[in-house]
């Protein structure tokens, strides 16, 4: 019986990403936004001449040259299942450091639109992470790598908050949004936003718990940096100016983070 060309070879062409260790030129760093539309701008923040590598389904990738080191930018798509595929295949070809970049909705009233949230741990309201470790296993960011993100924001004087994120598998019911088709949210999630707020959770997003669980299981490093485009204690409306401000902030902090980490590791002087 013929088999699909699924590769488990660390130097082989990966089935979904269409990347190999050779095509990423032995890069150890990957920025992993959810949105394929953000990949090019992120890559070119590191290197105006960053080159396109591949695009398949939700996975688009570019490779940047940064202080003589290679930095990959590869989208993961929305949610844990697609993110888990990206992390598996990137780990296969040698990526050791994952920096998630994305947008988020804050649920604490003091957090302003345009601020950054640096996730130190995630509530595992996803399903994909449970395929890698039991629910008792914590989804936590890499301490030293996350400190690099904090240091970068401090250096650039960009407002940020370090907090716990809820990672939800769904955008509507899991985040207690009632503007869904049925206008109904399961009893399990009714009142959940207020409960998470009272438990000092800062925000919702859809990939961090999967990323953190997998990288800890694999012995790799991950951090998560999200731009606040809405504060749900105030409004559910997102405007273009908020997204532009958040993107401007995360681009700067992402570049500075990778620089600081490379310098700390002795990869650059």
C-alpha positions as CSV (number, residue, x, y, z in Angstrom):
1,X,0.0,0.0,0.0
2,X,1.4,3.4,-0.9
3,X,1.9,6.0,1.8
4,X,1.7,9.8,1.9
5,X,5.2,11.3,1.9
6,X,5.0,12.3,5.6
7,X,8.5,13.2,6.7
8,X,9.9,12.5,10.2
9,X,13.4,13.1,9.0
10,X,14.8,16.3,10.7
11,X,16.3,17.4,7.4
12,X,13.5,16.3,5.2
13,X,10.9,18.4,3.4
14,X,8.0,18.8,5.9
15,X,4.6,17.8,4.6
16,X,2.5,20.8,5.5
17,X,5.0,23.7,5.7
18,X,7.0,22.7,2.6
19,X,10.2,23.6,4.5
20,X,13.4,21.7,5.2
21,X,16.5,22.3,7.3
22,X,18.2,23.3,4.1
23,X,15.6,25.7,2.9
24,X,15.6,27.5,6.3
25,X,19.4,27.5,6.2
26,X,19.7,26.0,9.7
27,X,17.7,28.7,11.4
28,X,17.1,28.2,15.1
29,X,14.6,31.1,15.6
30,X,11.0,31.3,14.3
31,X,8.5,34.0,14.7
32,X,5.1,32.4,14.5
33,X,2.1,34.7,13.9
34,X,-1.2,33.2,13.2
35,X,-2.1,35.3,10.2
36,X,-0.2,34.6,6.9
37,X,-0.8,38.2,6.0
38,X,1.6,39.3,8.8
39,X,4.5,37.2,7.7
40,X,6.1,39.4,5.1
41,X,6.0,42.6,7.2
42,X,7.5,40.8,10.2
43,X,10.3,39.2,8.2
44,X,11.1,42.6,6.5
45,X,11.3,44.2,9.9
46,X,14.4,42.0,10.5
47,X,15.7,42.2,6.9
48,X,14.3,44.4,4.1
49,X,15.6,41.7,1.7
50,X,13.9,38.8,3.5
51,X,13.0,36.1,1.0
52,X,9.8,34.2,0.5
53,X,10.1,30.5,1.1
54,X,6.8,28.7,0.8
55,X,3.0,29.0,1.1
56,X,0.7,26.0,1.6
57,X,-2.7,26.2,3.2
58,X,-2.4,28.5,6.3
59,X,1.4,28.2,6.4
60,X,3.4,31.0,4.7
61,X,7.1,31.5,5.4
62,X,9.9,34.0,4.8
63,X,13.5,33.8,5.8
64,X,15.4,36.9,7.1
65,X,19.1,37.5,7.6
66,X,19.6,39.2,11.0
67,X,23.1,40.1,12.2
68,X,24.5,37.2,10.3
69,X,21.9,34.8,11.7
70,X,18.8,33.3,10.1
71,X,15.4,34.1,11.4
72,X,12.3,32.3,10.0
73,X,8.8,33.8,10.1
74,X,6.1,31.2,9.6
75,X,2.4,31.6,10.1
76,X,0.5,28.9,12.1
77,X,-3.1,29.7,11.2
78,X,-5.8,30.2,13.8
79,X,-6.0,27.9,16.8
80,X,-4.2,25.0,18.5
81,X,-4.7,22.2,15.9
82,X,-3.0,24.2,13.0
83,X,-0.4,25.7,15.4
84,X,0.5,22.2,16.6
85,X,1.3,21.1,13.0
86,X,3.6,24.1,12.6
87,X,5.4,23.5,15.9
88,X,5.9,19.8,15.1
89,X,7.3,20.4,11.7
90,X,9.5,23.4,12.7
91,X,10.9,21.4,15.6
92,X,11.7,18.6,13.1
93,X,13.9,20.9,11.1
94,X,15.8,22.5,13.9
95,X,13.8,25.5,15.3
96,X,14.6,25.9,19.0
97,X,13.1,29.3,19.8
98,X,9.5,30.2,19.0
99,X,8.2,33.7,19.4
100,X,4.4,33.9,18.9
101,X,3.2,37.3,17.6
102,X,-0.5,38.1,17.5
103,X,-3.5,40.2,18.4
104,X,-5.5,39.9,21.6
105,X,-8.5,41.1,23.5
106,X,-7.8,42.3,27.0
107,X,-10.2,41.7,29.8
108,X,-8.7,43.8,32.6
109,X,-9.9,47.5,32.6
110,X,-6.5,49.0,33.1
111,X,-5.0,47.6,29.9
112,X,-5.1,50.0,27.0
113,X,-5.6,49.4,23.3
114,X,-2.1,49.4,21.7
115,X,-0.4,48.0,24.8
116,X,1.4,44.7,24.6
117,X,0.7,41.6,26.7
118,X,3.6,39.2,27.3
119,X,2.2,35.9,28.3
120,X,3.9,34.1,31.2
121,X,1.4,31.1,31.2
122,X,-1.8,30.1,29.6
123,X,-5.0,28.5,30.7
124,X,-5.4,25.4,28.6
125,X,-8.9,25.9,27.3
126,X,-7.7,24.4,24.0
127,X,-7.9,20.8,23.0
128,X,-4.7,20.3,21.0
129,X,-2.4,20.6,24.0
130,X,-4.1,17.7,25.7
131,X,-2.7,15.5,22.9
132,X,0.8,16.2,24.2
133,X,0.4,16.3,28.0
134,X,-2.4,15.8,30.5
135,X,-4.3,18.8,31.7
136,X,-2.4,18.8,35.0
137,X,0.7,19.7,33.0
138,X,1.2,23.6,33.0
139,X,1.4,25.6,29.9
140,X,4.2,28.0,30.8
141,X,6.5,30.2,28.7
142,X,10.2,29.9,28.7
143,X,11.5,32.0,31.5
144,X,14.7,33.4,30.1
145,X,13.2,34.0,26.6
146,X,10.2,35.7,28.1
147,X,12.5,37.9,30.1
148,X,14.1,38.9,26.8
149,X,10.7,40.1,25.6
150,X,10.2,42.1,28.8
151,X,13.7,43.6,28.5
152,X,13.0,44.6,24.9
153,X,9.7,46.3,25.8
154,X,11.5,48.1,28.6
155,X,14.4,49.2,26.4
156,X,11.9,50.6,23.8
157,X,9.7,52.2,26.5
158,X,6.6,50.5,25.0
159,X,3.8,49.9,27.5
160,X,3.3,46.2,28.3
161,X,1.7,43.8,30.8
162,X,2.9,40.4,31.9
163,X,0.1,38.1,32.6
164,X,-1.8,34.8,32.2
165,X,-3.7,34.3,29.0
166,X,-6.7,32.1,28.3
167,X,-6.1,30.1,25.1
168,X,-9.5,29.2,23.7
169,X,-10.2,26.8,20.8
170,X,-13.1,29.0,19.6
171,X,-13.3,32.7,19.0
172,X,-17.0,32.9,19.9
173,X,-18.4,30.7,22.7
174,X,-15.1,29.9,24.3
175,X,-14.4,33.6,24.7
176,X,-18.0,34.2,25.8
177,X,-19.1,36.2,22.7
178,X,-22.8,36.4,22.2
179,X,-22.6,37.9,18.7
180,X,-22.5,34.3,17.3
181,X,-25.1,32.8,15.0
182,X,-27.3,31.3,17.7
183,X,-26.7,34.1,20.2
184,X,-26.3,31.4,22.7
185,X,-23.2,30.3,24.8
186,X,-23.0,27.0,26.5
187,X,-23.6,27.0,30.3
188,X,-20.0,26.0,30.8
189,X,-18.8,29.4,29.3
190,X,-21.6,31.7,30.6
191,X,-20.0,34.1,33.1
192,X,-16.5,32.8,32.2
193,X,-15.1,36.1,31.1
194,X,-15.9,37.7,34.4
195,X,-14.5,34.7,36.3
196,X,-11.2,34.8,34.4
197,X,-11.0,38.6,35.0
198,X,-11.5,38.1,38.7
199,X,-8.7,35.4,38.6
200,X,-6.4,38.1,37.2
201,X,-6.2,36.7,33.7
202,X,-5.2,39.5,31.3
203,X,-6.5,38.4,27.9
204,X,-7.8,35.8,25.4
205,X,-6.0,34.4,22.4
206,X,-6.0,31.0,20.6
207,X,-2.5,29.5,20.3
208,X,-0.3,30.1,23.4
209,X,-1.3,27.1,25.5
210,X,-0.6,24.7,22.6
211,X,2.7,26.3,21.8
212,X,3.9,26.4,25.5
213,X,2.8,22.8,26.2
214,X,4.5,21.4,23.1
215,X,7.8,23.3,23.5
216,X,8.1,22.3,27.1
217,X,7.5,18.7,26.2
218,X,10.0,18.9,23.4
219,X,12.6,20.7,25.5
220,X,12.5,23.9,23.4
221,X,11.8,27.6,24.1
222,X,8.7,29.7,23.5
223,X,7.4,33.2,24.3
224,X,4.2,35.0,23.4
225,X,3.8,38.6,22.5
226,X,0.4,40.0,21.7
227,X,-0.8,43.5,20.7
228,X,-4.1,44.6,22.4
229,X,-6.6,45.6,19.8
230,X,-9.7,45.7,22.0
231,X,-10.5,45.9,25.7
232,X,-13.6,43.9,26.2
233,X,-14.5,45.5,29.5
234,X,-15.0,48.7,27.5
235,X,-16.0,47.8,23.9
236,X,-16.2,45.0,21.4
237,X,-15.3,47.3,18.5
238,X,-11.9,47.0,16.8
239,X,-10.7,49.9,14.6
240,X,-7.9,50.1,12.1
241,X,-5.9,52.6,14.2
242,X,-5.8,50.1,17.2
243,X,-4.4,47.4,15.0
244,X,-1.9,49.6,13.4
245,X,-0.6,50.8,16.8
246,X,-0.4,47.3,18.1
247,X,1.5,46.1,15.0
248,X,3.9,49.0,15.3
249,X,4.7,48.0,18.9
250,X,5.1,44.3,18.3
251,X,7.3,44.7,15.3
252,X,9.8,46.8,17.4
253,X,9.7,44.5,20.4
254,X,10.0,41.3,18.3
255,X,13.2,42.5,16.6
256,X,14.7,43.7,19.9
257,X,13.8,40.4,21.6
258,X,15.6,38.3,19.1
259,X,18.6,40.6,19.2
260,X,18.8,40.4,23.0
261,X,18.5,36.6,23.0
262,X,21.1,36.2,20.3
263,X,23.5,38.5,22.1
264,X,22.9,36.7,25.4
265,X,23.6,33.4,23.7
266,X,26.9,34.8,22.2
267,X,25.7,34.5,18.6
268,X,26.3,38.2,18.0
269,X,28.7,40.6,19.7
